[in-house]
């Protein structure tokens, strides 16, 4: 988060750009790019998250000398207003820098672009664009196919150790079990399991709900919150990779079992489980079908994690 904070300071006027870029740890060759972003005026008030491809396209366009005011305006608004885009941008910028460095011969790898230009007698704008086309576009293709955003990055966004994925807004949160007599064993399964879930004790919740038939009263709710419990367990990082794969697979199976009348909130968590399973095509389709504005706003924050 430090580099994101420094990035946002760099985008503001009033301080020496060179020293800020150096202090933040960004490559010096991006100084002109940051200067351009500083000078960019917002063309609209739109601020939406940018995905991996959009960020790569903007960086590639910059090095090829064809970035547009619209691209820079969109990027600046996203960097200033959306944390996920800012984190992804920092990661991609460093990836591009690494690959640009790898494209320079071993003897020249540590030299700046200016030093390389002087060694070659100076590159004019046309030859520089050719250099960019030779190195950047193959690099970008490699990045898009091999160095995609790491799988663990979505887990960094999830923290259900103290707050469950979705609260249950009923009397269960007000100790219903202790204030109201239980009418049946089915109620007991539901309420006791929900108490464990709300306390983020997902394993206990699942153990309790394992005795519920998943039919009739509370069946749909237990199916949903069991799936969320499996997601909570996967996000906790306490289980091994193989067990996490099983947890995610169980979550997907339960959410799929909700049927065709799935709500937008349920669809959001279904998409999240699909992303965790690296089934990006299916996840993108589920996110696309969300129509509720409030849920859409949450869903957009998942887009950077869909390749």
Residue pairs with C-beta under 8 A, 6 or more apart in sequence:
1 87
3 24
3 25
3 26
3 90
4 83
4 86
4 87
4 90
6 20
6 23
6 24
6 25
6 26
7 24
7 26
7 79
7 86
7 89
7 90
8 79
8 80
8 86
9 15
9 20
9 24
10 17
10 20
10 21
10 24
10 26
10 34
10 38
11 34
11 37
11 38
11 76
11 79
11 80
12 38
13 38
17 31
17 34
17 35
17 38
18 28
18 31
21 28
21 30
21 31
21 34
22 28
26 34
26 93
27 93
27 94
27 97
28 112
29 97
29 100
29 112
29 113
30 93
30 97
33 62
36 62
36 67
36 72
37 72
37 75
37 76
37 79
40 69
40 72
40 73
40 76
41 73
42 73
42 76
42 77
43 69
43 70
43 73
44 73
44 77
45 77
46 74
46 77
47 77
47 78
47 80
47 81
47 82
48 78
48 82
48 300
49 78
49 82
49 84
49 85
49 300
49 301
49 303
49 304
50 58
50 74
50 75
50 78
50 82
50 85
50 88
50 89
50 304
51 303
51 304
51 306
52 88
52 92
52 144
52 148
52 149
52 304
52 307
53 144
55 75
55 85
55 88
55 89
55 92
56 92
56 96
56 140
56 143
56 144
57 71
58 67
58 71
58 72
58 75
59 92
59 93
59 96
59 140
60 136
60 137
60 140
61 67
61 68
61 71
63 96
63 100
63 132
63 136
64 129
64 132
64 133
64 136
64 137
65 125
65 128
65 129
65 132
75 89
78 85
78 86
78 89
79 85
79 86
79 89
82 301
84 157
84 301
84 304
85 304
88 149
88 304
91 149
91 153
92 143
95 143
95 147
96 136
96 139
96 140
96 143
99 139
99 142
99 143
100 135
100 136
100 139
101 109
102 109
102 139
103 135
103 139
104 111
104 116
108 116
108 119
111 119
117 123
117 128
123 131
148 307
149 304
149 305
149 307
151 278
153 305
154 275
154 276
154 305
155 235
155 237
155 276
157 301
157 305
158 231
158 235
159 235
160 200
160 202
160 231
160 232
160 235
160 236
161 200
161 236
162 200
163 200
164 197
164 198
164 200
164 202
164 228
164 232
165 228
165 231
165 232
165 269
166 224
166 225
166 228
166 265
166 269
167 173
167 198
168 194
168 197
168 198
168 221
168 225
170 176
171 179
171 180
172 191
172 194
172 195
172 198
173 198
176 191
177 188
177 191
177 192
177 195
182 188
182 191
184 217
186 212
186 213
186 216
186 217
186 218
187 217
187 218
189 208
189 209
189 211
189 212
189 218
189 222
190 209
190 212
190 217
190 218
190 221
190 222
192 208
193 204
193 205
193 206
193 208
193 209
193 212
193 222
193 225
194 205
194 225
196 202
196 204
196 205
196 208
197 205
197 225
197 228
197 229
200 232
202 229
202 230
202 232
202 233
202 236
203 229
203 233
205 225
205 226
205 229
206 226
206 229
206 230
206 233
209 222
209 225
209 226
209 229
212 218
212 219
212 222
213 219
214 222
214 223
220 258
223 254
223 257
223 258
224 254
224 255
224 258
224 266
224 269
226 250
226 254
227 250
227 251
227 252
227 254
227 255
227 269
227 273
228 251
228 269
230 247
230 248
230 250
230 251
230 254
231 247
231 248
231 251
231 269
231 272
231 273
231 276
233 239
233 244
233 247
234 244
234 247
234 248
234 251
234 276
239 247
245 277
248 273
248 276
248 277
249 277
251 269
251 273
251 276
252 270
252 273
252 274
252 277
255 262
255 266
255 269
255 270
255 273
256 270
258 266
258 270
262 270
264 290
264 291
264 292
264 295
264 296
265 292
265 295
267 286
267 287
267 289
267 290
267 295
268 286
268 287
268 290
268 295
268 298
268 299
268 302
270 286
271 283
271 284
271 286
271 287
271 290
271 299
271 302
272 283
272 302
274 280
274 282
274 283
274 286
275 283
275 302
275 305
275 306
280 306
280 307
283 302
283 306
284 306
287 299
287 302
287 303
287 306
290 296
290 299
